[in-house]
Amino acid sequence: MTVERNDSTERFETELDGHAAFLTFHENGERLNLIHTEVPDDLEGRGVGSQLVRAALADARERGLKVVPTCPFVRSFLERHPEEQDVLAEPL
């Protein structure tokens, strides 16, 4: 699965089996606010949301940004994966 950063829509996006999934973000200075994850019902349980989050976190690392996990799914992911918390703007 390939996840692309789309700056014009402020989304990390992927398409799988004809369905689009995305993680909305807003970059402000040195912070990347991860706002909302949307995964269609047909893709649930396949790790699509987690792949979107991992791609966003990798992007933040690469750009030297700190992540603000506004999205409940992103927060939950980070709680389950403390090894990914190195890019957080503030501890959970």
HELIX and SHEET records of a PDB file:
HELIX    1   1 ASP A   41  LEU A   43  5                                   3    
HELIX    2   2 VAL A   48  ARG A   63  1                                  16    
HELIX    3   3 PRO A   72  ARG A   80  1                                   9    
HELIX    4   4 PRO A   82  VAL A   87  5                                   6    
SHEET    1   A 5 GLU A   4  ASN A   6  0                                        
SHEET    2   A 5 ARG A  11  LEU A  16 -1                                        
SHEET    3   A 5 HIS A  19  ASN A  28 -1                                        
SHEET    4   A 5 ARG A  31  GLU A  38 -1                                        
SHEET    5   A 5 LYS A  66  PRO A  69  1                                        
END                                                                             
